[in-house]
Structures are given as C-alpha cells and as structure tokens.
Amino acid sequence: MNKTAVITGATKGLGRAIAEIFAANQFDICVCARTEADLDAMQAEWKINYPATKLHTYPVDVSKKSEVLEFATFIKKTFSKLDVLVNNAGVFIPGSTLTEREGSLDTLLETNLFSAYHLTRALVPMMLPVQSGHIFNMCSVASIVAYPNGGSYSISKFALLGFSKCLREELKTEGIRVTAILPGAAWSDSWRGVDFPENRLMKASDVGRAVWGAYELSDAAVVEELILRPQLGDL
C-alpha cells in the first residue's frame, strides 16, 4: 500500500513541486486548489506522468473554514491513514501595515494561517493512533524578517511560524514530526513576467527536494526549521 500525503494549493508553484516529488516516490496524494479547471488539468497530466500514484483532487477556497473542514472530511473518507500533511496554500498581498487596503490582514490570516490551523486540527487525529506522521508548514523568510511592503503578509507568516513551533512542542512525544519551511524567492506564477536572470530566484523544484530531504530523515531526527534562499540572497 502506498504512503499518503495531503498538499494544499498544489496545482502550481511550490505546492506542485512538492506534490511531484512525493508522487515520484509513489505516494498517493490528495490535493486542493481554488480553481477546479487547474485540478482537472493536473489529474489529466498525472495519469500520464505518475501512473503508479493515485491523485485525488478537491476544489477548496482555503480562506473559508467551512470549505477547509469539508476537505478534511473528504480526506478522511479517501485515506485510511495519513503520512504527510503539507500546509502550502497561501496568498501575498503587498502593502505597508499602515496604508494597505482595509481587510488585508483578515484575508491573509484566513488564508495563510487559519487554513493550516483548521486542517491540521482536523487531520492530526489520523496520525495519533499510529504515532507517526510529518507536518510541513510553508512559512517564508518573511516569517523571520519583516521587509518593506510586506505588511500583513509578514504578520501572517510570523504567526504561521509560531503555529509550527507550538505544534512541534505538542507533538514531539507523539511520534509526529513538524517542519517549518522558510523559502525566499522561488520561481512560480507570482513572478510571471518579471525581468530577472534565471539564477536570481530558486527553482520550485529546489524547495520540493528540500522538503523531501527533511522527510527522508529517520524517525529519530526532525528538521524543525529550514531556511532556503537564492544563492545571491534575498531580492
């Protein structure tokens, strides 16, 4: 029986790269994204590229608690066990704390923090009985360094790192590993059209391989926090 992974926001960018490396290692995977057409396209591609992997898709707006919990119910009906949870879905809204549009903080917290909080709380009970599992939270270098025009995005990512630290302490005696991934700039749709040399940003696949490397450690070890930056540093 294949191992199983759940990855949010997995049709593009970092989430897609992470999903692909787990698929290449014969995990059955359940993913969500907001756009159903993107999920359908992913399903069609994977039937060709990863025939040994079962891909389950579900359309979700992760900023809405009710939809996150519906996704959790779908996962529990689909998988009898859960080996890996990757809370990757997120959004970036630029702006400074004092001048960003009204509601930015609410939107960013709902998407970047609350989605991970609610999904993790719903799915950890699948890991506890077997005293095994690995939770990855996609934080950011913005989780540790506030930067101009980062505003509420940085606040939400600082909070997500705090959530990861709490989970780590609460689950370390339960056999469940928790890893916060803190990437700098990596090529994804959010950078489409920018005029940078290719090597100025990391590849999404670099982040995927880093996640897999942390997962591959023995059960006696855990990467608590993993910072990745472009070789030339932050933009």
Secondary structure, 3 states (H helix, E strand, C coil): CCCEEEEECCCCHHHHHHHHHHHHCCCEEEEEECCHHHHHHHHHHHHHHCCCCCEEEEECCCCCHHHHHHHHHHHHHHCCCCCEEEECCCCCCCCCCCCCCCCHHHHHHHHHHHHHHHHHHHHHHHHHHHCCEEEEEECCHHHCCCCCCCHHHHHHHHHHHHHHHHHHHHHHHHCEEEEEEEECCECCHHHCCCCCCHHHCECHHHHHHHHHHHHHCCCCCCCCEEEECCCCCCC
